[in-house]
């Protein structure tokens, strides 16, 4: 039971440890890491994740330096698609209205023909 509690505490320390490790924290957990393979593996994975994120951040920083983006260009990119999409509901409603009008015209023509193709008598 004490070992599980110690593992839980060491895992919390590993997860909250600053990038690159902290000598004080490493001194506290080194004895436990010598005995516990699971916590050692967690520390190794944590360090690999930190290294991966650090490498990606460098790449993203280089891209940001080479291709600066202004706030105006970001906002313009966001606003443009929404302006184009503003017509979509209008086109959809116009299409629906055209279909309803066509159905009404067909029904009226069918009624005018008398329902079976014969011409209905015209009231005088």
BAFI-3210 file (N, C-alpha, C; in Angstrom, 3 decimals, decimal comma, padded with zeros to 6 digits):
// residues 124
n [1|2|3|4|5|6|7|8|9|10|11|12|13|14|15|16|17|18|19|20|21|22|23|24|25|26|27|28|29|30|31|32|33|34|35|36|37|38|39|40|41|42|43|44|45|46|47|48|49|50|51|52|53|54|55|56|57|58|59|60|61|62|63|64|65|66|67|68|69|70|71|72|73|74|75|76|77|78|79|80|81|82|83|84|85|86|87|88|89|90|91|92|93|94|95|96|97|98|99|100|101|102|103|104|105|106|107|108|109|110|111|112|113|114|115|116|117|118|119|120|121|122|123|124]
n.u [000,830|001,941|003,809|002,259|001,170|003,490|004,286|002,139|002,574|005,119|004,496|002,833|004,731|006,460|004,771|004,270|006,700|009,052|010,087|012,852|013,524|014,073|016,529|016,161|013,677|014,333|016,238|014,618|013,011|014,724|015,572|013,224|012,812|014,900|013,976|011,447|010,173|007,962|007,497|009,926|009,679|007,512|008,739|010,634|008,955|007,631|009,767|010,417|008,102|008,198|010,551|009,711|007,618|009,116|010,782|008,870|007,843|010,008|010,106|007,594|007,980|009,977|008,570|006,662|008,286|009,276|006,975|005,140|002,007|-000,671|-003,153|-005,284|-005,250|-005,901|-008,477|-009,744|-009,657|-011,379|-013,810|-014,446|-015,301|-017,733|-019,208|-019,586|-021,121|-023,461|-025,273|-026,176|-028,447|-030,423|-030,469|-031,306|-033,889|-035,066|-034,961|-036,647|-039,052|-039,440|-039,870|-042,244|-043,934|-043,871|-045,070|-047,596|-048,415|-048,491|-050,472|-052,646|-052,889|-053,490|-055,937|-057,336|-057,494|-059,307|-058,627|-058,368|-057,349|-059,268|-060,871|-062,076|-065,440|-066,245|-067,555|-070,435]
n.v [-001,200|001,219|001,504|001,949|004,409|005,919|005,694|007,068|009,662|010,173|010,068|012,309|014,291|013,918|014,575|017,245|018,375|020,832|021,652|019,823|018,901|019,021|019,578|019,327|017,976|015,643|014,630|013,938|011,889|009,981|007,702|006,178|005,801|004,106|001,697|001,307|000,374|001,171|003,857|004,877|004,466|006,174|008,635|008,647|008,677|011,069|012,865|012,442|013,369|016,072|016,808|016,405|018,269|020,586|020,567|020,813|023,317|024,948|024,656|025,726|028,332|029,185|029,124|031,065|033,318|033,524|033,808|036,123|036,834|038,983|040,398|041,430|039,989|037,471|037,868|038,659|036,310|034,768|036,128|036,172|033,538|033,337|035,398|034,462|032,256|033,369|033,590|031,053|030,113|031,773|030,980|028,375|028,767|030,078|028,048|026,169|027,610|027,770|025,087|024,595|026,371|025,166|022,687|023,603|024,688|022,372|020,947|022,683|022,638|019,947|019,874|021,634|020,106|018,269|016,193|013,584|013,854|014,644|017,551|019,877|020,958|024,307|026,647|028,679]
n.w [000,000|000,799|-001,179|-003,468|-002,830|-002,737|-005,429|-006,622|-005,661|-006,756|-009,481|-009,703|-009,172|-011,350|-013,481|-012,990|-013,094|-014,144|-017,555|-018,730|-016,280|-012,717|-010,407|-007,646|-007,465|-008,876|-007,131|-004,973|-006,037|-007,087|-005,656|-005,576|-008,311|-008,931|-008,011|-009,145|-012,119|-013,652|-012,996|-013,861|-016,595|-017,089|-016,560|-018,632|-020,907|-020,469|-020,730|-023,445|-024,667|-023,938|-025,316|-027,958|-028,188|-027,766|-030,018|-032,067|-031,438|-032,037|-034,812|-035,499|-034,579|-036,358|-038,779|-038,240|-038,081|-040,698|-042,234|-041,498|-040,011|-040,077|-037,890|-039,287|-041,705|-040,806|-039,774|-042,124|-043,580|-042,090|-042,250|-044,986|-046,007|-044,609|-045,723|-048,285|-047,742|-046,957|-049,010|-049,461|-047,842|-048,948|-051,612|-051,254|-050,182|-052,364|-054,261|-053,034|-053,083|-055,839|-056,450|-055,034|-056,429|-058,958|-058,376|-057,652|-060,106|-061,687|-060,321|-060,697|-063,484|-063,811|-062,497|-064,135|-066,446|-065,663|-064,082|-065,117|-067,577|-069,354|-070,483|-068,174|-067,648|-068,395|-066,282|-066,950]
ca.u [000,000|002,825|004,487|001,320|001,084|004,739|004,205|001,191|003,252|006,192|003,860|002,418|005,943|006,953|003,862|004,323|008,093|009,306|010,814|014,265|013,702|014,462|017,485|015,566|012,667|015,039|016,849|013,570|012,407|015,730|015,542|012,053|013,007|015,828|013,235|010,163|010,298|006,822|007,741|011,054|009,125|006,727|009,690|011,203|007,924|007,426|010,897|010,288|007,015|008,732|011,489|008,934|006,954|010,134|011,206|007,775|007,735|011,072|009,677|006,502|008,555|010,654|007,534|006,056|009,236|009,391|005,686|004,346|000,589|-001,265|-004,494|-006,227|-005,345|-006,617|-009,893|-010,255|-009,858|-012,538|-015,020|-014,752|-016,179|-019,080|-019,901|-019,999|-022,157|-024,691|-026,191|-026,661|-029,848|-031,292|-030,600|-032,114|-035,280|-035,532|-035,176|-037,848|-040,200|-039,625|-040,455|-043,648|-044,652|-043,998|-046,076|-048,885|-048,745|-048,852|-051,775|-053,649|-053,052|-054,186|-057,325|-057,905|-057,790|-060,375|-058,072|-058,070|-056,900|-060,355|-061,001|-063,205|-066,382|-066,046|-068,855|-070,829]
ca.v [000,000|002,388|001,635|002,577|005,818|006,542|005,792|008,133|010,936|010,341|010,375|013,715|015,105|013,812|015,286|018,689|018,803|021,740|021,098|019,584|018,326|019,897|018,805|019,049|016,934|014,406|014,104|013,337|010,687|009,070|006,424|005,424|005,424|002,973|000,477|001,185|000,461|001,870|005,298|005,202|004,550|007,398|009,747|008,614|009,109|012,492|013,588|012,371|014,268|017,434|017,034|016,500|019,577|021,631|020,561|021,350|024,745|025,604|024,676|026,694|029,671|029,518|029,405|032,354|034,381|033,635|034,172|036,819|036,955|040,080|040,145|041,767|038,900|036,360|038,233|038,653|034,911|034,253|036,807|035,912|032,391|033,566|036,252|033,594|031,345|034,110|033,384|029,672|029,977|032,461|030,108|027,226|029,210|030,347|026,739|025,581|028,360|027,370|023,731|024,742|026,991|024,159|021,727|024,292|024,786|021,026|020,620|023,515|022,111|018,671|020,222|022,247|019,037|017,433|015,141|012,356|014,193|015,299|018,959|020,124|021,942|025,666|027,183|029,862]
ca.w [000,000|000,871|-002,473|-004,393|-002,445|-003,174|-006,893|-006,944|-005,385|-007,741|-010,774|-009,656|-009,292|-012,728|-014,378|-012,744|-013,148|-015,263|-018,697|-018,480|-014,950|-011,623|-009,596|-006,339|-007,650|-009,236|-005,908|-004,154|-006,628|-007,661|-004,937|-006,018|-009,713|-008,974|-007,681|-009,842|-013,568|-014,212|-012,833|-014,745|-017,951|-017,139|-016,666|-019,987|-021,840|-020,208|-021,325|-024,902|-025,047|-023,807|-026,410|-029,191|-028,186|-027,914|-031,423|-032,872|-031,164|-032,799|-036,211|-035,611|-034,425|-037,610|-039,778|-037,884|-038,418|-042,154|-042,816|-040,482|-040,311|-039,321|-037,381|-040,351|-042,681|-040,166|-039,736|-043,494|-043,946|-041,370|-042,694|-046,387|-046,230|-044,088|-046,687|-049,385|-047,260|-046,691|-050,126|-049,506|-047,408|-049,895|-052,793|-050,842|-050,097|-053,723|-054,879|-052,437|-053,602|-057,233|-056,452|-054,620|-057,539|-060,007|-057,934|-057,755|-061,527|-062,154|-059,737|-061,357|-064,843|-063,660|-062,171|-065,333|-067,396|-065,129|-063,235|-065,843|-068,918|-070,066|-070,129|-067,282|-068,218|-067,943|-065,879|-067,708]
c.u [000,865|003,519|003,567|001,192|002,332|004,746|003,289|001,848|004,344|005,606|003,392|003,623|006,481|006,085|003,915|005,745|008,309|010,136|012,301|014,537|014,173|015,358|016,890|014,546|013,335|015,716|015,825|013,081|013,434|015,747|014,380|012,233|013,950|015,085|012,040|010,335|009,162|007,038|008,919|010,563|008,285|007,635|010,281|010,201|007,681|008,537|010,829|009,192|007,497|009,680|010,750|008,247|007,949|010,588|010,121|007,638|008,796|010,663|008,568|007,006|009,253|009,644|006,918|006,985|009,313|008,108|004,834|002,902|000,025|-002,672|-005,540|-006,380|-006,064|-008,111|-010,509|-010,528|-011,060|-013,818|-015,407|-015,641|-017,593|-019,871|-020,390|-021,149|-023,483|-025,713|-026,788|-028,095|-030,816|-031,526|-031,471|-033,589|-035,860|-035,820|-036,435|-039,099|-040,487|-040,278|-041,929|-044,468|-044,875|-045,063|-047,479|-049,334|-049,187|-050,227|-052,882|-053,924|-053,831|-055,668|-058,036|-058,299|-058,866|-059,855|-057,738|-057,636|-057,982|-060,455|-062,252|-064,143|-066,175|-067,405|-069,156|-071,609]
c.v [001,250|002,614|002,298|004,064|006,556|006,701|006,941|009,498|011,213|010,695|011,826|014,634|015,093|014,644|016,792|019,248|019,734|021,065|020,964|018,999|019,363|019,066|018,418|017,911|015,615|013,789|013,401|012,002|009,668|007,717|005,562|004,957|004,240|001,658|000,241|001,423|001,244|003,377|005,754|005,376|005,820|008,615|009,808|009,109|010,604|013,331|013,571|013,306|015,718|017,766|017,214|017,851|020,706|021,720|021,153|022,855|025,508|025,720|025,700|028,120|030,113|029,869|030,771|033,517|034,593|034,156|034,873|036,996|038,065|039,690|040,424|040,632|037,697|036,648|038,239|037,224|034,299|034,851|036,434|034,682|032,627|034,459|035,414|032,698|032,060|033,885|031,988|029,534|030,642|031,613|028,915|027,608|029,483|029,035|026,072|026,284|027,968|025,991|023,797|025,350|025,993|023,127|022,340|024,368|023,427|020,648|021,418|023,005|020,802|018,917|020,791|021,191|018,093|016,255|013,870|012,625|014,834|016,733|019,140|021,115|023,293|026,204|028,493|030,793]
c.w [000,000|-000,467|-003,503|-004,101|-002,918|-004,699|-007,286|-006,741|-006,407|-009,104|-010,812|-009,823|-010,721|-013,664|-014,188|-012,817|-014,334|-016,344|-018,359|-017,102|-013,958|-010,711|-008,256|-006,435|-007,997|-008,025|-005,032|-004,720|-007,127|-006,960|-005,393|-007,463|-009,855|-008,748|-008,610|-011,352|-014,217|-014,136|-013,700|-016,176|-018,117|-017,284|-018,076|-021,015|-021,683|-020,839|-022,849|-025,402|-024,990|-024,958|-027,738|-029,284|-028,381|-029,374|-032,321|-032,675|-031,945|-034,262|-036,405|-035,464|-035,709|-038,704|-039,508|-038,230|-039,932|-042,801|-041,766|-040,945|-039,443|-038,876|-038,454|-041,359|-042,090|-040,166|-041,127|-043,956|-043,269|-041,924|-044,121|-046,584|-045,722|-045,034|-047,869|-048,970|-047,009|-047,798|-050,126|-048,997|-048,377|-051,140|-052,456|-050,763|-051,485|-054,454|-054,349|-052,959|-055,044|-057,322|-056,078|-055,753|-058,670|-059,639|-058,028|-059,215|-062,078|-061,614|-060,418|-062,763|-064,809|-063,352|-063,391|-066,350|-066,867|-064,345|-063,971|-067,277|-069,739|-069,574|-069,265|-067,925|-067,583|-067,542|-066,600|-066,847]
res [x|x|x|x|x|x|x|x|x|x|x|x|x|x|x|x|x|x|x|x|x|x|x|x|x|x|x|x|x|x|x|x|x|x|x|x|x|x|x|x|x|x|x|x|x|x|x|x|x|x|x|x|x|x|x|x|x|x|x|x|x|x|x|x|x|x|x|x|x|x|x|x|x|x|x|x|x|x|x|x|x|x|x|x|x|x|x|x|x|x|x|x|x|x|x|x|x|x|x|x|x|x|x|x|x|x|x|x|x|x|x|x|x|x|x|x|x|x|x|x|x|x|x|x]
***
